[in-house]
């Protein structure tokens, strides 16, 4: 099997993905605020109004925060993995070059 990771392309994808996090955070705030606003609109139903303004809005906020943390964790983990891959690739190239030079014996029969 042959694996080749284009680290520049991967880093571009990581950067683009990281750039979507503020939109997720904004959507989370909008959802929480929308639930609170809806709760404030239901003047004749105090229980529903209170639930939307309090518990439901808090649940949306908690779920949104968990999502953002999960996305950031996935992005950071992918970034770390690509760094380790790149470092390992460099170490293998260095070791292979050193081994190649050690294996070359100029006085070996048939060598010029």
N, C-alpha and C positions, 0 to 999 in steps of 0.2 A: 504494500500500500504506500501511497505517496501523499503526504500532506504538505501544503504550502499555504501559509497565512500571509496575506498582504497586510502587514501591520499598519501601513499608512492609511489604507482603505478602512481597516477596522477602527483605527483611531478617529477617522472622519465620521464613521457611523456612531461611535461612542459619543463624540462631541455633538452630533445632531440629535441623538437620543437625549443627552443631558439637557439640550436646549428645549426639550418639550416639557420638562419638569415644571417650570413656572406656569405654563398653561394649565397643567393638572392642578397645581396649587390654587390658581385663580378660579378654576371650575369648582373646586372644593369650597372655596369661600362663597362663590355665587350660590351654590346649592344650599349651604348652611344659611346664608342670608335670605334666600328665597323661602326656606321653611319658616324662618323667623317672621318674615314679612307676611306670609300666608297666615301664620298664627295670629298676628296682629290684626288681620283683616276680619277674622271671625269673631266679631264682638258679641254675638248672641250665643256662642258656644264656648264658654270659659274653659271647659275641660279640654276640648279639642285645640283651642287656641293655646292653652298652656303647654299641651303636649308638643305641638308643632314648634312653638317658640323655645321650648326647653329641651325635652328628651330627644325628640326627632332631630332637631338641629344639632344637638351634641353628638348623636349617633352618626349623622352624616359627616360631621367634622372629624370624629375619631376614625371612621372608615377611610376618609380622604387622607388623613395623616398617615395611616397604616399603608395605604397605597403608595404615597410619596416615598415613605421609608423603604418599601419593598423595591420600588423602581430605582431609587438611589443605590440600594444595596446591590441590585443586579448590575447596574452600570459600573459601580466601583469594582465588583468582583470580576466582571469581564475585562475591565481595564487592567487589573492586577494580573489576570491570566495572560493577557497579551504581552505585558511587560516581562513576565516569567518566560514565556515562549521566546521572545526576542532575545533575552539574556541567554537562555539555553542554546539558542541557535548560534549566537556569537561564540559561546564557549566551545561548542562542537566544531565550529569552523577553525577556531584557534588550535584546538587539540588535533584536528585532522591535518592541518598544515604542519604542525610540529611533528606529528607522526610520519608524515610523508617525507619530511626532510631527514628524519632519523633512518627511515627505511632505505633511502637511496645510498647505495654503497658504490663509490666510483671505481673501485678496483675489483669489482665482482666480474668473474669471467663472462665475456660476451658484452660487457658494458664499455662504452667509450667515453 
